[in-house]
Structures are given as C-alpha cells and as structure tokens.
Amino acid sequence: MTDSVNLRELVLSLLISITRDGEYSHIAISNVLEKYQYLEKRERAFISRVTEGTLERMIELDYIINQFSKVKVNKMKTVIRCIIRSSVYEILYMDSIPASATCNEAVKLAKKKGFSDLGGFVNGVLRNISRNLDKVEYPDREKEPIKSLSVQYSMPEWIVKLWQEEYGIERTKRMLASLLMEAPFSIRTNLSKNTPEQLKEILVSEGLTVISNQELPEAFYIEGVDYLQSLESFREGRFYVQDVSSMKVAKAAEPKENDYVIDVCAAPGGKSIQIAELLQGSGKVKACDLTEYKVGLIEENIRRCGIKNLEAICRDATIYDETEREAADIVIADLPCSGLGVMRRKKDIRYQMTPEKLKSLAALQREILHVVQEYVKPAGTLLYSTCTIHRGENEENIEWFLKEHIDFELIFMEQIFPMEGSGDGFFIAKLRKKRNG
C-alpha cells in the first residue's frame, strides 16, 4: 500500500461521514476516489470494497459484534464503532487478508485517532470474533422469519416486512439476494456521436471488456474501468453512464420528430439526453430541476455529450407554470422516491429511509403529478417513473391518478425487479391524455 496514505483511515473517514453525518455514500466514495486517483488500482478497489461492503452488510455485522462485545454497537464511540465494523467485514468477507493483520491494523488506527485506552477493547472484540465465527448464532428462520432475513441480507426488518406483504416471501428472498450482488457498470451509446459498433471498438481499444445488452442494442456493460475521467471516450461524450432500467423510460416515451418534451425532475439528465438523442436534433427537450446545483449537473452532461436540442432550467415541479399549459407532447415525471430499487449502488438508502419518509414521498409524487399533467397536450404522453419497489409510490399512485384525472388513460405500467434482469429495480407507467379531455 502507498506509504503516505493509510487506506483504512480513508475508509474510517468515509464510514463516519456516511453513518454519522448523513453524507450520501455514492457521492462520498466517488469524491475520495477522485481525490486519490493517483493510488494504485488495487488500493482504490480496497477503499471501495471495504466501505461499500461494511455499509451493505452492516446489520449482519452489528448482529455478530453484539454477540461478542460487552459494549453494544450503538453504545460505542463513533470512531471505534466504525473501526470494528469495517474490521469484522474484512474478517468475514475478505479471505485474502489474514485476520491477525486486520486486528493489528484496527488497534493501530484506534490509537492513531486518540483512543489508545480502547486499543485493548478493539483487539479483544476482533480476536474473539475471528476465533469464534463458527459459533455465531443467527435468528431462527422458523421462529423469527423476518428477523432472519433481515440479518442474512442486512436489510431493515420493516423493508423485509413491507416487501413480504406486497410481493410474497419467495420474491422477497430473491430480491434481497439480488441486492447483495455487484451492480453491473452499464452505459448507453451517444448515438449523436457514434454507433454502438463504433463505440464498442473504441472501448475495446481503451483496454475495457465490453458486453452487449441483448435487449437494448445501444447499451453495453463494461469492465476494467478504474477512473472514468481517464477514458477519452467518456471525456468526449461518446457514452453516458446509465442503468439499463432507466434507459427504458425514454424508449417507452417513443418521442417523434419535432416533439416538445418536458422532463420535470431531470438531474443529472440521463433521460433528457437520451430523448434529445432519439429526436436526432429536432424538437426541443426542457430538463428541469429544483436547485442551481442540480441544473449545473445537467448542463455539464449536456456539454460533454454535445446535445443541442436540450435546455436545462431551474424550476420547482410542485409549482404550476401557466406558460406550459398543454404545451408538451411528452412529459417525463421521473420523480423523487425512496430509491429502494437502487440499493446495489447506494448502500446507505436502506438505513436512511423510514416508513414515514415513504408516505411523505408518495404524497409529494401525487402533488407533482397533479401539477405537471397540465403540461400534456391532448393525445400527448405522461411518463411516470421511479427507481423504487413499493406499491405505495408506484401502482397505488397510478390508481389514484387515474381516478383524479379521468382525461388520462393508462397505456401500460411495469414494475421491474432487480433479480429479473441486469438493471435496477424500477417502475414505469405510460399514460396518454385523451383527445377530447
């Protein structure tokens, strides 16, 4: 490992900022990897693996730690808690690192952070766990089925219970297992700059492994990426990083030449850019979002991808804009949601979300839908989507919408489950405004 950088110290800092300070895990990790892009690939991989793995398995880790520690996890000091959690993750899931080395490094880090008096405690807990892994007692599957699945898959009990009630126990098990699998690195060809065949050739020449998506010819899975900005093809905007489930939204919208499209919650702009590409330079796409920061993200991607028929503007989707009344051929409403379908990529969502937040988000979605449906032309399309797996934010919202707005008809709706393909959990509903209102 690089002499001047303590990788475990970086992991510790990340875990503290995510679990204590509420920073989004994918953003925090990305920022650290960008700052330390000079590290060797294996070192950067270590940072990602241990941070993401600790977050992903945190419920199981805490369950095990509490069996071997007199001080329960939630009573530990933040630094010590994070050191022990990440160390137990190494012991459980990283066979290439000797448990003795993990224990020694944990004690050193605790002392370096000013907790010399707790070095013995850290050492004792970790060595006790490493010697007795075969004695860990997990919840009984028959007596405590919800708790058993919660610990096995490190998913909060309330989410396990919610999914069991909505989708049944077998589908829930498959879903939980799929969310512990590594998310594929999927990209979409920028058709305004190259064909899929041309892009594949370029990516291979950059040393990447490229796998075609059988359903979407413009989509690829790539392997071997260390630092995205190091790829000339990315800097030139030849592709856009996007999940394949997300790509299906623009495809479902079926934009036609010269259409006017409004994307009401667009950041970072993937769907807007995709639709603009499908319009082949005709028409106009207006990509809106709530803050200047989010609009800046959209504009950055517009510049990189070289899209001309796309404008990013700052607009609150809950506030009605009379100038847009029945103006749009297509309205894309990919709305703020609980994100339960993207937990493979954003590990901390499972701990940040609550049943109360679910209800609040469902209400916000209805509020926005009530406003933005006004922008759809007669015979125009409203495309509603979320990256979650929850009937209250998905099917139930569509049922509500059709009762409240009888001038719309449902063309189709689909809940995409993460275990049924290579994409994230996603929901898509296509509605059409009747010609006569």
KARA-V242335 format. One record per residue. RES is the residue in one small letter. OMEGA is omega as a letter, one per 20 degrees, with the letter a starting at -180 (* if undefined). Layout:
res = {RES;RES}
omega = {OMEGA;OMEGA}
//
This chain:
res = {m;t;d;s;v;n;l;r;e;l;v;l;s;l;l;i;s;i;t;r;d;g;e;y;s;h;i;a;i;s;n;v;l;e;k;y;q;y;l;e;k;r;e;r;a;f;i;s;r;v;t;e;g;t;l;e;r;m;i;e;l;d;y;i;i;n;q;f;s;k;v;k;v;n;k;m;k;t;v;i;r;c;i;i;r;s;s;v;y;e;i;l;y;m;d;s;i;p;a;s;a;t;c;n;e;a;v;k;l;a;k;k;k;g;f;s;d;l;g;g;f;v;n;g;v;l;r;n;i;s;r;n;l;d;k;v;e;y;p;d;r;e;k;e;p;i;k;s;l;s;v;q;y;s;m;p;e;w;i;v;k;l;w;q;e;e;y;g;i;e;r;t;k;r;m;l;a;s;l;l;m;e;a;p;f;s;i;r;t;n;l;s;k;n;t;p;e;q;l;k;e;i;l;v;s;e;g;l;t;v;i;s;n;q;e;l;p;e;a;f;y;i;e;g;v;d;y;l;q;s;l;e;s;f;r;e;g;r;f;y;v;q;d;v;s;s;m;k;v;a;k;a;a;e;p;k;e;n;d;y;v;i;d;v;c;a;a;p;g;g;k;s;i;q;i;a;e;l;l;q;g;s;g;k;v;k;a;c;d;l;t;e;y;k;v;g;l;i;e;e;n;i;r;r;c;g;i;k;n;l;e;a;i;c;r;d;a;t;i;y;d;e;t;e;r;e;a;a;d;i;v;i;a;d;l;p;c;s;g;l;g;v;m;r;r;k;k;d;i;r;y;q;m;t;p;e;k;l;k;s;l;a;a;l;q;r;e;i;l;h;v;v;q;e;y;v;k;p;a;g;t;l;l;y;s;t;c;t;i;h;r;g;e;n;e;e;n;i;e;w;f;l;k;e;h;i;d;f;e;l;i;f;m;e;q;i;f;p;m;e;g;s;g;d;g;f;f;i;a;k;l;r;k;k;r;n;g}
omega = {a;a;a;a;r;a;a;r;r;r;r;r;r;a;r;a;a;a;a;a;r;r;r;a;a;r;a;a;r;a;r;r;r;r;a;a;r;r;r;a;a;r;r;r;r;r;a;a;a;r;a;a;r;r;a;a;a;r;r;a;a;r;r;a;a;r;a;a;r;r;a;a;a;r;a;r;a;a;a;r;a;r;a;r;a;r;r;r;r;a;a;a;r;a;a;r;r;a;a;r;r;a;a;a;r;r;r;a;r;r;r;a;r;a;r;a;a;r;r;r;r;a;a;a;a;r;r;r;a;a;a;a;a;a;r;r;r;r;a;a;a;a;a;a;a;r;r;r;r;a;a;a;a;r;r;a;a;r;r;a;r;a;r;a;a;a;r;a;a;r;r;r;a;r;r;r;a;a;r;r;r;r;r;r;a;r;r;r;r;a;r;a;r;r;r;a;r;a;a;r;r;a;r;r;r;r;a;r;a;a;a;r;a;a;a;a;a;a;r;r;a;r;r;r;r;a;a;a;r;a;r;a;r;a;r;r;a;r;r;r;a;r;a;r;r;a;a;a;a;r;a;r;r;r;r;a;r;r;r;a;r;r;a;r;b;a;j;r;a;a;r;r;r;r;r;r;a;r;r;r;r;r;a;r;r;a;a;r;a;a;r;r;a;r;r;r;r;a;r;r;r;a;a;a;r;a;a;a;a;r;r;r;r;a;r;a;a;a;a;r;a;a;a;a;r;a;a;r;r;r;r;r;r;a;r;a;a;r;a;r;a;a;r;a;a;a;a;a;a;a;a;a;r;r;r;r;r;a;r;r;r;r;r;r;r;r;a;r;r;r;a;r;r;a;a;r;r;a;r;a;r;a;r;r;r;r;a;r;a;a;a;r;a;a;a;r;r;r;r;a;a;r;a;a;a;r;r;r;a;r;r;r;a;r;r;r;a;a;a;r;a;a;r;r;a;r;r;r;r;a;r;r;a;a;a;r;*}
//
